[in-house]
């Protein structure tokens, strides 16, 4: 079954593109079927129903009920392997 991942950054453009590509590559290498959508924090206000996971490089409101994984390691490289493992675990 294909899992839906929402990648959130400040503007929903550059940073989320980099993160989304890395997540897609990682999941493909693990045989995890995903569909990735990019967005910005304001998109959460409009509704995020149907997503299985959010990966965010910016703070997310505490009211969000979908699992959220902090994605700053995609930008810094520090702790990236651990973050990718958390994503794999959350999607399995």
Beta strands, then each sheet from edge to edge (+ up, - down):
strand 1: 3-9
strand 2: 34-40
strand 3: 53-56
strand 4: 68-70
sheet 1: 2+ 1+ 3+ 4+
end
